[in-house]
Amino acid sequence: MDIIETIKEQIENNAVLLYMKGSPNAPQCGFSQRATQALMACGEKFAYVDILANPDIRANLPAYANWPTFPQLWVDGELVGGCDIITELHESGELETLVKAATAKVQA
């Protein structure tokens, strides 16, 4: 399967998806750690892809997303943004609302 098709499939099949360095329990950079902590605080399950273990995704996702850095948070098939945006949304309470709405759709 083409790597872009793989990325599209991952985004479509996961209501909340974080492309990050490492895993939520063992993030490999501070930005991924902050993003993961903000998502975990929302209290909902989320999917993740370790871009360090997937170099093709790491190489191709920035062009697909038109977003150069990691982590990248996708909710309901839309790019939310990176660490700074995730942190701002968390601090304002908007991240939890966004994540809970997306996961509720899947559970319904």
Secondary structure, DSSP 4 states (H G I P E B T S, - for coil): --HHHHHHHHHHH-SEEEEESEETTEESSHHHHHHHHHHHTTTS--EEEETTS-HHHHHHHHHHHT--SS-EEEETTEEEESHHHHHHHHHHTHHHHHHHHHHHHHH-
